[in-house]
Amino acid sequence: MSDTGLWRRLLAEFLGSFFLCAVVVGSGVAAQNLSSGNTGLELFENAAATAMGLFAIILMFGPISGGHFNPVVSFVDAFFGGLKWRDAGAYLPFQVTGCIGGAIVANVMFSSAAISISTKHRASGPHFLSEVLATVGLILVIFALARSGRSHLAPAAVGAYIGAAYFFTSSTSFANPAITIGRVFSNSFAGIAPSSVVSFVSAQVLGGVVAVGIIRILYPRVTPREAANALVPRLSDRALEPTTTKEQA
């Protein structure tokens, strides 16, 4: 378990969530502007930007906080002992506010109103099932790699999975309660109406619970150390401090 200062980890989760939602919403608006009327191309552009952006964002902030940017990932990590429960709880508001901030900035970058509540209704039975499945797959990718000692592949694997899930799920794979809430604040291709949020978040939480059950069956010996290194191994406070002249010598 990393001893990185909590304030650093909270800032990293806020910034990572901010950039993630800015990428998702911004690329959605850009796709809508560039390929208006061609939904397949819009979705491809949005998915490609999200997959690549998520890969880079995990690499940027993962060494500080673990690169979660997703409350489901944080609480599953806490369940397996990789993160303290109170820290997972502390991550949540920073992840949500970061995503809201990212959506607002994305709106402004494309000359839209800073806050424009989405009218895109997504709640349905197929969407609910899609979000359960998308979240289960995301958690399995992360913890299967952690348990098998391949966490160094997680940033690329998570980006690739989310990019693929944009197409194989009818919900376009939000798989993240924080990003779901953030996308409410942009009435664009990537948005979601407030009335659909409860359904999506419920499905994502259920997906996290199902994923925990599957992980316990397939990988019954996930250790706290492995969980702590899920996605990206976190650096210690000492590793983040400047090196003194004496230490360099």
Secondary structure, DSSP 4 states (H G I P E B T S, - for coil): -----HHHHHHHHHHHHHHHHHHHHHHHHHHHHHSTT-HHHHHHHHHHHHHHHHHHHHHHHHHHH-S--SHHHHHHHHHTTSS-HHHHHHHHHHHHHHHHHHHHHHHHHTTS-S---------SHHHHHHHHHHHHHHHHHHHHHHHTT-GGGHHHHHHHHHHHHHHHSTT-----HHHHHHGGG--STT---HHHHHHHHHHHHHHHHHHHHHHHHH-TT--HHHHHTSSSPPPPHHHHSPPPHHHH-
